[in-house]
């Protein structure tokens, strides 16, 4: 539904408060998120054709994982009812042109252009723009549409680069046909961009030079019709800034003219431009050369050799945070390319709430590289098999007319079509398909990957998955997938362990000369060989080669000291959290409002100390980056500070809920161990009074202090029922064993309930025992349980039992019979108790609905 302004009132769960503008691909709205209680910007895709969706998702995925003060922060990508949209931070500010000039009018007067306040604003914002570009380019992304309207400045003077709709990723190892399209705005076109030639980071720097020229001179270097301007960018030198604005700052004028060089290789990089302006780049140095991992690379190359011979292979790369899984994939991609293979990657991301997240990116990159060949292959695939593939990976629909998309008949699985597509592409190409962060895969993706890996034949490609084992929950769908992959004959598991001492020495030798053995030993001991921290400590040594070698604690402390008090407090709370806490818990524990909390988390993300994950429902979780880093930070906290943090977390968990073991640990560490038990006792009593189920963890904790056999028996029953409700039937039976010892008079009912739990656990052989050993008090609930599984056993249980509950269960059991008399009796019983549907008892209303459905189904009405 839309309001008077034409804007929708809601998009997904987000409440629209107004329009902010629009671009070529999407409209942008100011929205309120009730899940996080924040004002956000939301960009919704205007178009539904596959190519638009492809670019829209690519825009989000290329930037969402990046955190830098001068890049807009993207949060969540959603797909609901066929509509795609993503959220991002709300920037309260204006574009670069208005910020520098103070208005939106053209300024050409030299005296006005060179006013000190104006030049100070210009210098500050342009330096920030260069820092944002230096970071973006360091992440192998190119913006391709730098212009004043895409550079926003907040009220605090912070530059935010926005609108990444045509961002280009520089993907190592990928090959194939690439799209040659002209993107951008002609006023800010680079010479190579206007020709449709290969764009690089230098393309963005040329556009930044045009922006700087326009701010210094009042107008762009070239003006006129779009086609004429494009030609001038290629053929004419820019008018001299010194002649147009003699009072322009010499260093800014020099950088501007350097950035406007025609040849991309002649232009300075963003970092070099910052150095010319004597500004701190504030970006990390380039990563060191890849080191070590010989056994892992050998395993990958062995698998690739089998693929060249037409055999499909799967390699599962396991390793904790900071172990270099992504670096390994990238290096292997470079090496594989030398042997004629092509690498295509995707990554599962928590904030990406779309079907088959991660794999769709991989498939789109593959299809974009081999467009014509992919189209021919799709045409050869039978329509009923082709249909599910194009329906699931909409970008493929761009390759064929709509009439050739095929149909989904429900008889063919998605993996059939993918298997055919991969096999046909593999006839001409050696393919490596890498899917990272498998621990964040959703159930639908797990089902598909399991089918691809286990069903014969395995596609003749090398599939590589990376996973953090410590992030996989026991019993989860991902855990089951990993078990299946481990058993597959075509699969191999590769575990990334910490660096050896020799590998640490090699990293040091690549960066520092000389590299004494004692220094390598020191770094290896401090970092325990974790590659991420080895690189960080080596960089610290490289920056200060004359100083004493730092400890890991000192390196981490330097990273932390740039945080403000708010972000440091949030980081301290995270250090004490055993599990990543939810956003509301952090808000309470830190005493922050939601906007301040997100600002702090953004600072921690920029510093590489923590990141945010979010569920589709909007629940936010704060995740520290690495256990070793958290250990180092924890050592800096005093005993009193730790005790206070634990108490704050305990009170936050009491208020907002959470794992009881976490609550108990925090109370214990704060010196008030009994507080958790008192909380459990209060919670159990409250649940009992409200006739709601008691959480099994709460019941177990309350049992520790419960006085009197009657209360303990009650808690044991609640614990057993809670365990059973959670599917922990074995634990529930053992709890009832304790109840039988405590209250022998309850033994008959308890044993009957144990057999119910066995039945629910899949032990159907216990069904007849259950019926034979029942106590009379269990007749109706037991009949209700078995009415659907074994109706013939339910009817004897109800003989002589009166009341509506028994009658409705009897109706369900009778309805399963094929004789007309039984079905008429069932209908009569339902009609006689029709008033149950209007009663106050919800359990009875449900019982009536189930009975009515069973009778109607038996009569052929459903």
Order of alpha helices (4+ residues) and beta strands (2+ residues): beta-beta-beta-beta-alpha-beta-beta-beta-alpha-alpha-alpha-beta-beta-beta-beta-alpha-alpha-alpha-alpha-alpha-alpha-alpha-beta-alpha-beta-beta-alpha-alpha-alpha-alpha-beta-alpha-beta-alpha-beta-alpha-alpha-alpha-alpha-alpha-alpha-alpha-beta-beta-alpha-alpha-alpha-alpha-alpha-alpha-alpha-alpha-alpha-alpha-alpha-alpha-alpha-alpha
